[in-house]
Amino acid sequence: MNIVIIGGGIAGLCLALGLKQRGFACRVFESAPEVKELGVGITLLPHAMREFAALGVAARLQAVGIENLESVFFSRHGQFIYKEPRGRHAGYSHPELGVHRGKLHRILFEAALECLGADNVLTNHHCTGVTQDEHGVTVSFRETSGGGQLGAVRGDIAVACDGINSAVRRQFYPEEKLAFAGINTWRGVTRRKPFLSGRSYVRVGSIETGKMVIYPIVDDIDGEGNQLINWMAEIRRPDVAMNDWNRKGDLADFYELYRDWRFDWLDVAGMISRADQILEYPMVDKDPVAQWTFGRVTLMGDAAHPMYPRGSNGAAQGAIDARTLAELLQHAGDPLAALQAYQQARLEPTAKVVRTNREVPPDFINIKVEELTGGKPFDNIDDVISQEELRQISENYKRVAGFSLETPQR
C-alpha cells in the first residue's frame, strides 16, 4: 500500500512515523518551503507524550522542554484560586511538557527524515486538489515558493493533514467558514527569572475581562538562570475583526488590559512589555462535521477537527488520530474499510473536545469564579466555591479530552 500524506505538521509526521513502524510505504508533502523553528510555546499533555513515546521521540522532546510540576489558577487580581499537580507528579506514566512549538516540529521532521529518507519527506509542495478512481488517488501540487506546477502524485489512499485551512477539506466543504466569536489572542516569549515553582503552568483571569496563560518552555536559556517564558493574552470583544496570524503582534493593541497586573508572584505587565517576540492570532475553530472520509481520502488533525487552543489538546488529538489510523490500516485487509473505521473511532470524541473547548474549557474555573464574585477581589476562595467543585471542573475536562486518571485513556 502506498499512502500519500498531505501536510507535514504534527499529525502528518506522527502518521508517517506510525506507518513506517508498521511497514507501510508513505510519502509526506509539506507546504512550507523549509522547516524552521517558528512560533512560540506548546504544552504536551500526558496522552500526547504517550503517543510521542510510542513513536520514539519522547526523550528528544524532554531534552528541549520543561516538565510541568503544577497547574495554578489566579483571578485577574492575582489572587490564588486553585492548584493541582500535573503529569507524572499527578500519577500519570508520562510527563506534561512545555516546549517550543518549532522545536517539537523540528524533532518530528528530523525523525521522519531518518526513518523514511529525504526522498519521502518533501517540502515546498502545496496541495491544490485530490481526485480518485477505483484504483487510487491523484494528488496535485504546486510550488509554495514560486507557484509553479509540480508533478501529480499517485497513491492508494490520501490523508489530508494540511491544517485549519486545508485545501482538501475545502473540496468537500466549499462553503465552510472559520468560526470566530470575537476572541483575539497575542502570543509571546520573554526571557526572565523563573516564577513560582519554575515549572508552573498558570492561567490568570478570563476571556471576558482579559486572560493570560503563562508557562516556561526553555530552562537556563542564557547561562544566567533565565527561562524562556511563553505567554498568551486573550480577550473577547464584541464586533471586532479577527487578528491576522500572518502579522506580528503590537503590544499597544492589548497592553492596556494588563498594565496593572503586577502581582507579588509575577510582574505580568513587565513581562509582556519586555517580550522577545509577539505574534497575533484569532481564536478560531470550525463546527464539527459529519464526515471526514470520502472514499480513498480522509482528514486528520486540524484539517479534521480544528479546535480552540484551550486545554493544550490539539497536538494530542492529532497524534491520537495518527496512531488510530495506522493501527486500523495494519489490521484491516481493505484500506477503504480502515478509513471508515478511523472516522467512526475518532469523529465523535474529537467533536466533543471541539465543543468543550468552546463552552467549558479548563479556564472555566476562572470564568466561574469571576461570575460568582462579580469580578471583584475576594477574601477567601473557599467562601466563593469549594476546592472540590473546582477539582470536578478540571476532571470533567480531562474526561472529555481523554486523559483522566479516573477513566481508561484512549
C-alpha positions as a Markdown table, in Angstrom:
| # | Residue | x | y | z |
|---|---|---|---|---|
| 1 | Met | 0.0 | 0.0 | 0.0 |
| 2 | Asn | 1.3 | 3.5 | -0.9 |
| 3 | Ile | -0.1 | 6.3 | 1.3 |
| 4 | Val | 0.1 | 10.0 | 0.4 |
| 5 | Ile | 0.3 | 12.3 | 3.4 |
| 6 | Ile | -0.7 | 15.9 | 2.6 |
| 7 | Gly | 0.9 | 18.1 | 5.2 |
| 8 | Gly | 4.0 | 17.7 | 7.4 |
| 9 | Gly | 2.7 | 19.2 | 10.6 |
| 10 | Ile | 2.3 | 17.3 | 13.9 |
| 11 | Ala | -0.5 | 15.0 | 12.7 |
| 12 | Gly | 1.1 | 14.3 | 9.3 |
| 13 | Leu | 4.6 | 13.5 | 10.7 |
| 14 | Cys | 3.1 | 11.3 | 13.5 |
| 15 | Leu | 1.2 | 9.4 | 10.9 |
| 16 | Ala | 4.3 | 8.9 | 8.8 |
| 17 | Leu | 6.3 | 7.6 | 11.8 |
| 18 | Gly | 3.5 | 5.3 | 12.9 |
| 19 | Leu | 3.0 | 3.9 | 9.4 |
| 20 | Lys | 6.8 | 3.3 | 9.0 |
| 21 | Gln | 6.8 | 1.4 | 12.3 |
| 22 | Arg | 4.1 | -0.9 | 10.8 |
| 23 | Gly | 5.9 | -1.4 | 7.5 |
| 24 | Phe | 3.8 | 0.8 | 5.2 |
| 25 | Ala | 5.2 | 2.9 | 2.4 |
| 26 | Cys | 4.2 | 6.6 | 2.6 |
| 27 | Arg | 5.4 | 10.0 | 1.4 |
| 28 | Val | 4.9 | 13.3 | 3.2 |
| 29 | Phe | 4.3 | 16.5 | 1.2 |
| 30 | Glu | 4.7 | 19.7 | 3.3 |
| 31 | Ser | 3.6 | 23.1 | 2.0 |
| 32 | Ala | 6.4 | 25.1 | 3.8 |
| 33 | Pro | 9.4 | 25.7 | 1.6 |
| 34 | Glu | 11.6 | 24.7 | 4.5 |
| 35 | Val | 11.1 | 23.7 | 8.1 |
| 36 | Lys | 12.2 | 26.4 | 10.6 |
| 37 | Glu | 11.8 | 26.7 | 14.3 |
| 38 | Leu | 9.0 | 29.2 | 14.2 |
| 39 | Gly | 6.3 | 30.1 | 16.7 |
| 40 | Val | 6.1 | 30.1 | 20.4 |
| 41 | Gly | 5.2 | 27.5 | 23.1 |
| 42 | Ile | 3.0 | 24.4 | 23.2 |
| 43 | Thr | 2.1 | 22.2 | 26.1 |
| 44 | Leu | 2.2 | 18.4 | 25.5 |
| 45 | Leu | -0.2 | 16.7 | 27.9 |
| 46 | Pro | 0.4 | 13.1 | 29.2 |
| 47 | His | -1.7 | 11.5 | 26.5 |
| 48 | Ala | 0.3 | 13.4 | 23.8 |
| 49 | Met | 3.6 | 12.3 | 25.4 |
| 50 | Arg | 2.3 | 8.7 | 25.4 |
| 51 | Glu | 1.9 | 8.9 | 21.6 |
| 52 | Phe | 5.3 | 10.6 | 21.2 |
| 53 | Ala | 6.9 | 7.9 | 23.4 |
| 54 | Ala | 5.5 | 5.2 | 21.2 |
| 55 | Leu | 7.0 | 7.0 | 18.2 |
| 56 | Gly | 10.4 | 7.1 | 19.8 |
| 57 | Val | 10.8 | 10.8 | 20.2 |
| 58 | Ala | 9.8 | 11.4 | 23.8 |
| 59 | Ala | 13.4 | 11.6 | 25.1 |
| 60 | Arg | 14.3 | 14.2 | 22.5 |
| 61 | Leu | 11.3 | 16.3 | 23.5 |
| 62 | Gln | 12.1 | 16.1 | 27.2 |
| 63 | Ala | 15.7 | 17.2 | 26.4 |
| 64 | Val | 14.5 | 20.5 | 24.9 |
| 65 | Gly | 11.4 | 21.3 | 27.1 |
| 66 | Ile | 10.4 | 21.8 | 30.7 |
| 67 | Glu | 8.4 | 19.2 | 32.6 |
| 68 | Asn | 5.4 | 20.9 | 34.3 |
| 69 | Leu | 5.0 | 20.4 | 38.0 |
| 70 | Glu | 1.7 | 22.1 | 38.6 |
| 71 | Ser | -1.2 | 24.0 | 37.1 |
| 72 | Val | -2.3 | 27.1 | 39.0 |
| 73 | Phe | -5.3 | 29.4 | 38.6 |
| 74 | Phe | -5.4 | 33.0 | 39.7 |
| 75 | Ser | -8.0 | 35.8 | 39.4 |
| 76 | Arg | -7.3 | 38.9 | 37.4 |
| 77 | His | -6.4 | 40.5 | 40.7 |
| 78 | Gly | -3.6 | 37.9 | 41.2 |
| 79 | Gln | -5.5 | 36.0 | 43.9 |
| 80 | Phe | -5.0 | 32.3 | 44.2 |
| 81 | Ile | -8.0 | 30.1 | 43.1 |
| 82 | Tyr | -6.9 | 26.5 | 42.6 |
| 83 | Lys | -3.8 | 24.4 | 42.1 |
| 84 | Glu | -3.2 | 20.8 | 41.0 |
| 85 | Pro | -0.2 | 18.6 | 40.2 |
| 86 | Arg | 0.4 | 17.7 | 36.6 |
| 87 | Gly | 1.8 | 14.9 | 34.6 |
| 88 | Arg | 4.0 | 12.4 | 36.4 |
| 89 | His | 3.5 | 14.5 | 39.6 |
| 90 | Ala | -0.2 | 13.7 | 39.4 |
| 91 | Gly | 0.3 | 10.0 | 38.9 |
| 92 | Tyr | 0.4 | 9.7 | 35.1 |
| 93 | Ser | 3.0 | 7.4 | 33.5 |
| 94 | His | 4.1 | 10.2 | 31.1 |
| 95 | Pro | 5.1 | 13.8 | 31.9 |
| 96 | Glu | 3.4 | 17.0 | 30.9 |
| 97 | Leu | 5.8 | 19.1 | 28.9 |
| 98 | Gly | 6.2 | 22.8 | 27.9 |
| 99 | Val | 8.2 | 23.1 | 24.7 |
| 100 | His | 8.8 | 25.5 | 21.9 |
| 101 | Arg | 6.5 | 24.5 | 19.1 |
| 102 | Gly | 9.2 | 25.0 | 16.5 |
| 103 | Lys | 11.4 | 22.5 | 18.4 |
| 104 | Leu | 8.6 | 20.0 | 18.5 |
| 105 | His | 8.1 | 20.3 | 14.8 |
| 106 | Arg | 11.9 | 20.1 | 14.1 |
| 107 | Ile | 12.2 | 16.9 | 16.2 |
| 108 | Leu | 9.3 | 15.2 | 14.4 |
| 109 | Phe | 10.6 | 16.3 | 11.0 |
| 110 | Glu | 14.1 | 15.0 | 11.6 |
| 111 | Ala | 12.7 | 11.7 | 12.9 |
| 112 | Ala | 10.7 | 11.3 | 9.7 |
| 113 | Leu | 13.7 | 12.1 | 7.6 |
| 114 | Glu | 15.7 | 9.5 | 9.5 |
| 115 | Cys | 13.0 | 6.8 | 9.1 |
| 116 | Leu | 11.6 | 7.5 | 5.7 |
| 117 | Gly | 14.5 | 9.1 | 3.9 |
| 118 | Ala | 14.7 | 12.5 | 2.2 |
| 119 | Asp | 13.0 | 11.3 | -0.9 |
| 120 | Asn | 9.8 | 10.6 | 1.0 |
| 121 | Val | 9.6 | 13.8 | 3.1 |
| 122 | Leu | 9.2 | 16.7 | 0.7 |
| 123 | Thr | 8.8 | 20.4 | 1.4 |
| 124 | Asn | 7.6 | 23.3 | -0.9 |
| 125 | His | 4.6 | 21.2 | -2.0 |
| 126 | His | 1.3 | 23.0 | -1.7 |
| 127 | Cys | -1.7 | 20.7 | -2.4 |
| 128 | Thr | -4.2 | 22.1 | -4.9 |
| 129 | Gly | -6.6 | 19.2 | -5.1 |
| 130 | Val | -7.2 | 15.4 | -4.9 |
| 131 | Thr | -9.1 | 13.2 | -7.3 |
| 132 | Gln | -9.7 | 9.5 | -7.0 |
| 133 | Asp | -10.8 | 6.5 | -9.0 |
| 134 | Glu | -11.4 | 2.8 | -8.2 |
| 135 | His | -7.7 | 2.1 | -8.2 |
| 136 | Gly | -6.3 | 5.0 | -6.2 |
| 137 | Val | -5.9 | 8.8 | -5.7 |
| 138 | Thr | -4.1 | 11.5 | -7.6 |
| 139 | Val | -2.8 | 14.5 | -5.6 |
| 140 | Ser | -1.9 | 17.7 | -7.4 |
| 141 | Phe | 0.7 | 20.1 | -6.1 |
| 142 | Arg | 2.3 | 23.5 | -6.9 |
| 143 | Glu | 5.4 | 25.0 | -5.5 |
| 144 | Thr | 4.7 | 27.1 | -2.5 |
| 145 | Ser | 7.6 | 29.5 | -3.1 |
| 146 | Gly | 7.3 | 30.0 | -6.9 |
| 147 | Gly | 3.8 | 28.8 | -7.7 |
| 148 | Gly | 4.8 | 26.5 | -10.5 |
| 149 | Gln | 3.0 | 23.3 | -11.1 |
| 150 | Leu | 4.6 | 20.1 | -9.8 |
| 151 | Gly | 4.1 | 16.6 | -10.9 |
| 152 | Ala | 0.9 | 14.8 | -9.7 |
| 153 | Val | 1.4 | 12.1 | -7.2 |
| 154 | Arg | -0.4 | 8.7 | -7.2 |
| 155 | Gly | -1.2 | 6.6 | -4.2 |
| 156 | Asp | -3.7 | 4.1 | -2.9 |
| 157 | Ile | -5.1 | 6.5 | -0.3 |
| 158 | Ala | -4.5 | 10.1 | 0.7 |
| 159 | Val | -4.6 | 11.6 | 4.2 |
| 160 | Ala | -5.1 | 15.3 | 4.5 |
| 161 | Cys | -3.1 | 16.7 | 7.4 |
| 162 | Asp | -2.9 | 20.2 | 5.9 |
| 163 | Gly | -4.3 | 22.2 | 8.8 |
| 164 | Ile | -7.2 | 24.5 | 9.6 |
| 165 | Asn | -7.1 | 26.0 | 6.1 |
| 166 | Ser | -7.0 | 22.6 | 4.5 |
| 167 | Ala | -7.3 | 22.6 | 0.7 |
| 168 | Val | -8.6 | 19.1 | 0.7 |
| 169 | Arg | -11.3 | 19.8 | 3.3 |
| 170 | Arg | -12.4 | 22.8 | 1.2 |
| 171 | Gln | -13.1 | 20.4 | -1.7 |
| 172 | Phe | -15.7 | 18.6 | 0.3 |
| 173 | Tyr | -17.0 | 21.6 | 2.3 |
| 174 | Pro | -16.5 | 24.5 | -0.1 |
| 175 | Glu | -18.9 | 26.9 | 1.7 |
| 176 | Glu | -17.5 | 26.4 | 5.2 |
| 177 | Lys | -16.2 | 29.4 | 7.2 |
| 178 | Leu | -14.0 | 29.7 | 10.1 |
| 179 | Ala | -16.0 | 30.2 | 13.4 |
| 180 | Phe | -14.9 | 33.4 | 15.1 |
| 181 | Ala | -16.7 | 34.5 | 18.3 |
| 182 | Gly | -14.8 | 37.8 | 18.9 |
| 183 | Ile | -11.8 | 36.3 | 20.8 |
| 184 | Asn | -8.4 | 37.5 | 19.7 |
| 185 | Thr | -5.1 | 36.4 | 21.1 |
| 186 | Trp | -1.5 | 37.6 | 21.3 |
| 187 | Arg | 1.3 | 35.2 | 22.0 |
| 188 | Gly | 4.8 | 36.0 | 23.0 |
| 189 | Val | 8.0 | 34.8 | 24.7 |
| 190 | Thr | 10.1 | 36.6 | 27.3 |
| 191 | Arg | 13.4 | 35.8 | 28.9 |
| 192 | Arg | 13.2 | 36.2 | 32.7 |
| 193 | Lys | 13.9 | 34.6 | 36.0 |
| 194 | Pro | 11.7 | 31.6 | 37.0 |
| 195 | Phe | 8.5 | 32.4 | 38.8 |
| 196 | Leu | 6.5 | 30.3 | 41.3 |
| 197 | Ser | 8.0 | 26.8 | 41.1 |
| 198 | Gly | 9.8 | 27.4 | 37.9 |
| 199 | Arg | 7.7 | 24.6 | 36.4 |
| 200 | Ser | 4.2 | 26.1 | 36.8 |
| 201 | Tyr | 1.5 | 26.4 | 34.2 |
| 202 | Val | -0.5 | 29.4 | 35.1 |
| 203 | Arg | -3.9 | 30.7 | 34.0 |
| 204 | Val | -4.9 | 34.2 | 35.2 |
| 205 | Gly | -8.3 | 36.0 | 34.6 |
| 206 | Ser | -10.8 | 35.2 | 32.0 |
| 207 | Ile | -11.5 | 36.0 | 28.3 |
| 208 | Glu | -14.3 | 38.3 | 29.4 |
| 209 | Thr | -12.0 | 40.8 | 31.1 |
| 210 | Gly | -8.6 | 39.7 | 30.0 |
| 211 | Lys | -6.9 | 36.3 | 30.4 |
| 212 | Met | -3.3 | 35.2 | 30.4 |
| 213 | Val | -1.8 | 31.7 | 30.1 |
| 214 | Ile | 1.9 | 31.6 | 31.2 |
| 215 | Tyr | 4.4 | 28.8 | 31.4 |
| 216 | Pro | 8.2 | 28.2 | 30.8 |
| 217 | Ile | 9.4 | 26.4 | 27.7 |
| 218 | Val | 13.2 | 26.6 | 27.9 |
| 219 | Asp | 15.4 | 26.4 | 31.0 |
| 220 | Asp | 18.5 | 28.5 | 31.6 |
| 221 | Ile | 18.3 | 29.9 | 28.1 |
| 222 | Asp | 21.3 | 32.2 | 28.5 |
| 223 | Gly | 23.5 | 30.5 | 31.1 |
| 224 | Glu | 22.4 | 33.1 | 33.7 |
| 225 | Gly | 19.4 | 31.2 | 35.1 |
| 226 | Asn | 16.8 | 32.9 | 32.9 |
| 227 | Gln | 14.0 | 30.8 | 31.4 |
| 228 | Leu | 12.1 | 31.5 | 28.2 |
| 229 | Ile | 8.6 | 32.1 | 29.3 |
| 230 | Asn | 5.7 | 31.5 | 26.9 |
| 231 | Trp | 2.6 | 33.6 | 27.4 |
| 232 | Met | -0.7 | 34.1 | 25.6 |
| 233 | Ala | -3.1 | 37.0 | 26.1 |
| 234 | Glu | -6.8 | 36.5 | 25.3 |
| 235 | Ile | -9.8 | 38.8 | 25.2 |
| 236 | Arg | -13.4 | 38.6 | 23.9 |
| 237 | Arg | -14.7 | 41.8 | 22.5 |
| 238 | Pro | -18.0 | 42.4 | 20.6 |
| 239 | Asp | -17.9 | 43.4 | 17.0 |
| 240 | Val | -14.1 | 43.2 | 16.4 |
| 241 | Ala | -12.3 | 41.9 | 13.4 |
| 242 | Met | -10.2 | 38.8 | 13.5 |
| 243 | Asn | -6.5 | 39.2 | 14.3 |
| 244 | Asp | -4.2 | 38.3 | 11.3 |
| 245 | Trp | -2.0 | 35.3 | 12.0 |
| 246 | Asn | 0.4 | 36.4 | 9.3 |
| 247 | Arg | 1.3 | 39.6 | 11.1 |
| 248 | Lys | 3.5 | 40.4 | 14.1 |
| 249 | Gly | 1.6 | 41.4 | 17.2 |
| 250 | Asp | 1.6 | 45.0 | 18.5 |
| 251 | Leu | 1.9 | 45.4 | 22.3 |
| 252 | Ala | -0.2 | 48.6 | 22.1 |
| 253 | Asp | -3.2 | 46.6 | 21.0 |
| 254 | Phe | -3.6 | 44.7 | 24.3 |
| 255 | Tyr | -1.2 | 46.2 | 26.9 |
| 256 | Glu | -3.9 | 48.4 | 28.5 |
| 257 | Leu | -5.7 | 45.3 | 29.7 |
| 258 | Tyr | -2.7 | 44.1 | 31.7 |
| 259 | Arg | -0.9 | 47.3 | 32.7 |
| 260 | Asp | -1.9 | 46.9 | 36.4 |
| 261 | Trp | -1.2 | 43.2 | 36.5 |
| 262 | Arg | 1.8 | 43.5 | 38.9 |
| 263 | Phe | 1.5 | 40.7 | 41.4 |
| 264 | Asp | 3.8 | 39.6 | 44.2 |
| 265 | Trp | 4.4 | 36.3 | 42.4 |
| 266 | Leu | 4.9 | 37.8 | 38.9 |
| 267 | Asp | 5.0 | 41.2 | 37.2 |
| 268 | Val | 2.8 | 40.3 | 34.2 |
| 269 | Ala | 2.9 | 43.8 | 32.7 |
| 270 | Gly | 6.7 | 44.0 | 32.8 |
| 271 | Met | 7.0 | 40.5 | 31.3 |
| 272 | Ile | 4.8 | 41.2 | 28.2 |
| 273 | Ser | 6.4 | 44.6 | 27.7 |
| 274 | Arg | 9.9 | 43.0 | 27.5 |
| 275 | Ala | 8.9 | 40.3 | 25.1 |
| 276 | Asp | 11.4 | 38.9 | 22.6 |
| 277 | Gln | 8.6 | 38.3 | 20.1 |
| 278 | Ile | 4.9 | 38.9 | 19.9 |
| 279 | Leu | 2.6 | 37.2 | 17.4 |
| 280 | Glu | -1.2 | 37.8 | 17.0 |
| 281 | Tyr | -3.8 | 35.1 | 16.2 |
| 282 | Pro | -7.5 | 34.9 | 16.1 |
| 283 | Met | -9.2 | 32.3 | 18.4 |
| 284 | Val | -11.0 | 30.3 | 15.7 |
| 285 | Asp | -12.2 | 26.8 | 15.0 |
| 286 | Lys | -14.8 | 25.1 | 12.8 |
| 287 | Asp | -18.0 | 23.4 | 13.5 |
| 288 | Pro | -17.7 | 19.6 | 13.7 |
| 289 | Val | -18.7 | 17.9 | 10.5 |
| 290 | Ala | -20.5 | 14.6 | 10.0 |
| 291 | Gln | -17.9 | 13.1 | 7.6 |
| 292 | Trp | -14.1 | 13.0 | 7.3 |
| 293 | Thr | -13.7 | 10.0 | 4.9 |
| 294 | Phe | -14.6 | 10.3 | 1.3 |
| 295 | Gly | -13.7 | 7.0 | -0.5 |
| 296 | Arg | -9.9 | 6.9 | -0.6 |
| 297 | Val | -9.4 | 10.3 | 1.1 |
| 298 | Thr | -9.7 | 11.2 | 4.7 |
| 299 | Leu | -9.0 | 14.2 | 7.0 |
| 300 | Met | -6.7 | 14.3 | 10.1 |
| 301 | Gly | -5.6 | 16.7 | 12.8 |
| 302 | Asp | -6.5 | 20.3 | 12.4 |
| 303 | Ala | -7.9 | 19.5 | 8.9 |
| 304 | Ala | -10.4 | 17.2 | 10.5 |
| 305 | His | -11.2 | 18.9 | 13.8 |
| 306 | Pro | -9.7 | 22.4 | 14.2 |
| 307 | Met | -10.3 | 23.5 | 17.8 |
| 308 | Tyr | -9.7 | 26.4 | 20.1 |
| 309 | Pro | -6.2 | 26.4 | 21.5 |
| 310 | Arg | -7.5 | 25.9 | 25.0 |
| 311 | Gly | -6.6 | 22.9 | 27.2 |
| 312 | Ser | -3.4 | 22.2 | 25.2 |
| 313 | Asn | -5.2 | 19.4 | 23.4 |
| 314 | Gly | -4.8 | 20.0 | 19.6 |
| 315 | Ala | -1.4 | 18.2 | 19.3 |
| 316 | Ala | -2.6 | 15.3 | 21.4 |
| 317 | Gln | -5.7 | 14.7 | 19.3 |
| 318 | Gly | -3.8 | 14.9 | 16.1 |
| 319 | Ala | -1.3 | 12.3 | 17.4 |
| 320 | Ile | -4.1 | 10.0 | 18.6 |
| 321 | Asp | -5.7 | 10.3 | 15.1 |
| 322 | Ala | -2.4 | 9.2 | 13.5 |
| 323 | Arg | -1.9 | 6.2 | 15.8 |
| 324 | Thr | -5.6 | 5.1 | 15.4 |
| 325 | Leu | -5.4 | 5.2 | 11.6 |
| 326 | Ala | -2.0 | 3.4 | 11.5 |
| 327 | Glu | -3.3 | 0.6 | 13.7 |
| 328 | Leu | -6.5 | 0.2 | 11.7 |
| 329 | Leu | -4.6 | 0.0 | 8.4 |
| 330 | Gln | -2.3 | -2.6 | 10.0 |
| 331 | His | -5.2 | -4.9 | 10.9 |
| 332 | Ala | -7.7 | -4.2 | 8.1 |
| 333 | Gly | -7.5 | -6.1 | 4.8 |
| 334 | Asp | -9.2 | -3.3 | 3.0 |
| 335 | Pro | -7.8 | 0.3 | 3.3 |
| 336 | Leu | -11.1 | 1.8 | 2.5 |
| 337 | Ala | -12.7 | 0.0 | 5.4 |
| 338 | Ala | -9.8 | 1.2 | 7.6 |
| 339 | Leu | -10.5 | 4.8 | 6.6 |
| 340 | Gln | -14.2 | 4.4 | 7.5 |
| 341 | Ala | -13.3 | 2.7 | 10.8 |
| 342 | Tyr | -10.9 | 5.5 | 11.6 |
| 343 | Gln | -13.7 | 8.1 | 11.1 |
| 344 | Gln | -16.1 | 6.1 | 13.3 |
| 345 | Ala | -13.5 | 5.8 | 16.1 |
| 346 | Arg | -12.3 | 9.5 | 16.1 |
| 347 | Leu | -15.0 | 11.7 | 14.8 |
| 348 | Glu | -17.3 | 12.0 | 17.8 |
| 349 | Pro | -14.6 | 12.1 | 20.5 |
| 350 | Thr | -12.8 | 15.0 | 18.8 |
| 351 | Ala | -16.2 | 16.8 | 18.2 |
| 352 | Lys | -16.7 | 16.6 | 22.0 |
| 353 | Val | -13.3 | 18.3 | 22.5 |
| 354 | Val | -14.1 | 21.0 | 20.0 |
| 355 | Arg | -17.4 | 21.8 | 21.7 |
| 356 | Thr | -16.0 | 21.6 | 25.2 |
| 357 | Asn | -13.1 | 23.9 | 24.3 |
| 358 | Arg | -15.7 | 26.5 | 23.2 |
| 359 | Glu | -18.1 | 26.1 | 26.1 |
| 360 | Val | -16.4 | 24.6 | 29.2 |
| 361 | Pro | -12.6 | 24.7 | 28.7 |
| 362 | Pro | -10.2 | 24.3 | 31.7 |
| 363 | Asp | -10.2 | 28.0 | 32.3 |
| 364 | Phe | -13.9 | 27.7 | 33.0 |
| 365 | Ile | -12.6 | 27.6 | 36.6 |
| 366 | Asn | -11.6 | 31.3 | 36.3 |
| 367 | Ile | -14.8 | 32.2 | 34.4 |
| 368 | Lys | -16.9 | 30.6 | 37.2 |
| 369 | Val | -15.1 | 32.4 | 40.0 |
| 370 | Glu | -15.4 | 35.7 | 38.1 |
| 371 | Glu | -19.2 | 35.1 | 37.7 |
| 372 | Leu | -19.6 | 34.3 | 41.4 |
| 373 | Thr | -17.6 | 37.4 | 42.6 |
| 374 | Gly | -18.8 | 39.8 | 40.0 |
| 375 | Gly | -15.1 | 40.3 | 39.0 |
| 376 | Lys | -14.3 | 41.8 | 42.4 |
| 377 | Pro | -11.5 | 40.6 | 44.8 |
| 378 | Phe | -12.4 | 38.0 | 47.4 |
| 379 | Asp | -11.2 | 37.5 | 50.9 |
| 380 | Asn | -11.1 | 33.7 | 50.8 |
| 381 | Ile | -11.7 | 31.5 | 47.8 |
| 382 | Asp | -13.3 | 28.8 | 49.9 |
| 383 | Asp | -16.1 | 31.3 | 50.7 |
| 384 | Val | -16.8 | 31.6 | 47.0 |
| 385 | Ile | -16.5 | 28.0 | 45.8 |
| 386 | Ser | -15.1 | 24.8 | 47.3 |
| 387 | Gln | -11.8 | 23.3 | 46.1 |
| 388 | Glu | -13.7 | 20.1 | 45.4 |
| 389 | Glu | -16.1 | 21.9 | 43.0 |
| 390 | Leu | -13.1 | 23.4 | 41.2 |
| 391 | Arg | -11.4 | 19.9 | 41.0 |
| 392 | Gln | -14.5 | 18.5 | 39.4 |
| 393 | Ile | -14.4 | 21.2 | 36.7 |
| 394 | Ser | -10.9 | 20.2 | 35.9 |
| 395 | Glu | -11.6 | 16.5 | 36.0 |
| 396 | Asn | -14.6 | 16.9 | 33.7 |
| 397 | Tyr | -12.4 | 18.5 | 31.0 |
| 398 | Lys | -9.8 | 15.7 | 31.4 |
| 399 | Arg | -12.5 | 13.1 | 30.8 |
| 400 | Val | -13.7 | 14.7 | 27.6 |
| 401 | Ala | -10.1 | 15.2 | 26.4 |
| 402 | Gly | -9.2 | 11.6 | 27.1 |
| 403 | Phe | -6.6 | 11.9 | 29.7 |
| 404 | Ser | -8.4 | 11.5 | 33.0 |
| 405 | Leu | -6.8 | 9.1 | 35.5 |
| 406 | Glu | -10.3 | 8.1 | 36.6 |
| 407 | Thr | -11.2 | 6.6 | 33.1 |
| 408 | Pro | -9.2 | 4.5 | 30.7 |
| 409 | Gln | -7.1 | 6.5 | 28.3 |
| 410 | Arg | -7.9 | 6.3 | 24.6 |
